[in-house]
Amino acid sequence: MAASPSPDVGQCLVAAVARLPADDGRHVAELLLGHALQRDRAWLFAHARDLVPADIQAEFDALLRRRIAGEPIAYLLGKRGFWTLDLQVTPATLIPRADTERLVELALERLPADQNVRVADLGTGSGAIALAIASERPLAEVIATDASTDALDVARLNAAANDLTRVHFRLGSWWEALAGERFDLVASNPPYIAEGDPHLQQGDLRHEPASALSSGVDGLDDIRAIIASAPRHLHGDGWLLLEHGHQQGAAVRQLLHAVGFVEVATEQDLEHRDRVTLGCWPG
Ligand SMILES: C[S@@+](CC[C@H](N)C(=O)[O-])C[C@H]1O[C@@H](n2cnc3c(N)ncnc32)[C@H](O)[C@@H]1O
């Protein structure tokens, strides 16, 4: 009996769309086949009638199975775009979110481009915040910390891949990694989901590191720890910017006021939800 002919690119995509969750559709099929072939979307379009070799079909099938089982697309591709950067991500790192770009924007508004400012990013994960700031402020010295050695390894690779040599990495729990140091601006997207929150069992969150997501019964344990010692690590007129859940703005403002921050305010994300609270340390 003659072997069945290899499917072409277009046929592979049609078959994949039928297997993938309805929300994924052709876009995800193209991303995964493009990844297996190491080609972009335009190439897939232009080569729709090219036959797909058996080894690529097998690789594509494995990616589809993992996606159907719920694995995040960013982990399957091993990368995610953030700000202007293409960042490597692994299951040791949170997948950077577009919401966090709001935190970067607010930080940049407070960082003059012509001064040698010192910036810290607490809980850097893939390096997203630190590297985005460093890419926009070449004179800034940026220190990125994390309690996870595996996450820091990824962040270091991302710094090297983007030629961001003024970013330095420190291992340790929150301020322990920065003993005796002061900064002009500290930004953090710490874990802030309440333990037991049902969202932790849904979507991408099921696959991301628990240590990057949840923080005590109300989700605020890490934010409390960061705010409590922030005054010892900020220069006068230095800024602390914290990303948080959309129902935590009032609580974070109250925590900042309680230790003496001024100009405390909560800013919203693109969907008009509270997302970042910031304050200035009067010194
Ligand atoms: C929500 S993720 C944010 C990652 C990255 N900044 C981003 O926005 O994509 C929180 C990060 O904090 C780190 N983390 C958790 N507990 C920590 C601690 N006690 N000290 C330092 N980093 C911690 C996690 O490993 C994780 O990388």
The ligand as a MOL file (V3000), in Angstrom:
LIG
                    3D

  0  0  0     0  0            999 V3000
M  V30 BEGIN CTAB
M  V30 COUNTS 27 29 0 0 0
M  V30 BEGIN ATOM
M  V30 1 C 4.5650 38.2330 39.8520 0
M  V30 2 S 6.1950 37.6550 39.5290 0 CHG=1
M  V30 3 C 6.8470 39.0600 38.6260 0
M  V30 4 C 7.9700 38.7420 37.6900 0
M  V30 5 C 8.4040 39.9050 36.8000 0
M  V30 6 N 8.7970 41.0530 37.6000 0
M  V30 7 C 7.2850 40.2990 35.8440 0
M  V30 8 O 6.6290 41.3390 36.0740 0
M  V30 9 O 7.0620 39.5790 34.8600 0 CHG=-1
M  V30 10 C 6.9280 37.8200 41.1220 0
M  V30 11 C 8.4050 37.4890 41.1990 0
M  V30 12 O 8.8100 37.6570 42.5680 0
M  V30 13 C 9.6870 36.6230 42.9200 0
M  V30 14 N 9.6300 36.4540 44.3780 0
M  V30 15 C 8.7100 35.7920 45.1080 0
M  V30 16 N 8.9960 35.8780 46.4200 0
M  V30 17 C 10.1190 36.6330 46.5060 0
M  V30 18 C 10.9030 37.0980 47.5830 0
M  V30 19 N 10.6050 36.7980 48.8530 0
M  V30 20 N 11.9910 37.8600 47.3130 0
M  V30 21 C 12.3120 38.1720 46.0300 0
M  V30 22 N 11.6000 37.7620 44.9590 0
M  V30 23 C 10.5190 37.0020 45.2000 0
M  V30 24 C 9.2080 35.4150 42.1450 0
M  V30 25 O 10.2310 34.4480 42.0020 0
M  V30 26 C 8.7750 36.0650 40.8310 0
M  V30 27 O 9.8410 36.0880 39.9050 0
M  V30 END ATOM
M  V30 BEGIN BOND
M  V30 1 1 1 2
M  V30 2 1 2 3
M  V30 3 1 2 10
M  V30 4 1 3 4
M  V30 5 1 4 5
M  V30 6 1 5 6
M  V30 7 1 5 7
M  V30 8 2 7 8
M  V30 9 1 7 9
M  V30 10 1 10 11
M  V30 11 1 11 12
M  V30 12 1 11 26
M  V30 13 1 12 13
M  V30 14 1 13 14
M  V30 15 1 13 24
M  V30 16 1 14 15
M  V30 17 1 14 23
M  V30 18 2 15 16
M  V30 19 1 16 17
M  V30 20 1 17 18
M  V30 21 2 17 23
M  V30 22 1 18 19
M  V30 23 2 18 20
M  V30 24 1 20 21
M  V30 25 2 21 22
M  V30 26 1 22 23
M  V30 27 1 24 25
M  V30 28 1 24 26
M  V30 29 1 26 27
M  V30 END BOND
M  V30 END CTAB
M  END
